Amino acid sequence: MLRRVRAAILVLLVATPAGAGIEPLPPKTVIDAYSCGERNRLDEEGRERALIYLSGVVDGRRGTKVLDVEALATVLDRVLRTCAATPRLAVIESFRRAMSGKSTQ
């Protein structure tokens, strides 16, 4: 699964949501309240775009200066497992847990 996540990251980094004319989240989304369940209800492309977008939000808040695809793939894998287990959890919180090692294993 980790290999699939890495491949999806690379593809989505090249195909940006703005360039495709597709919004990654619904208009006027409260980012800190956007739940895993809301993300999970999107179609596959929407789920991937939302995940990449929110990953960028998290990286921006952390002041990340370097993209580490392997580390990101590990975090995204944890986020996906956590979101599957707890759909009411905010995606941003799922990222926080994944990065701290407190995500659902």
Number of C-alpha atoms within 10 A of each C-alpha: 9 14 11 10 20 18 14 15 21 11 11 15 12 9 12 16 17 9 9 8 8 12 15 20 20 10 7 6 9 10 13 11 14 20 20 25 17 17 22 17 10 14 10 11 12 18 18 19 25 22 23 21 18 20 18 13 14 16 15 11 9 9 9 11 8 7 9 9 14 14 12 18 20 17 24 23 20 23 26 21 16 23 24 15 15 16 16 14 18 20 28 21 20 26 24 16 17 22 17 10 12 13 21 16 11
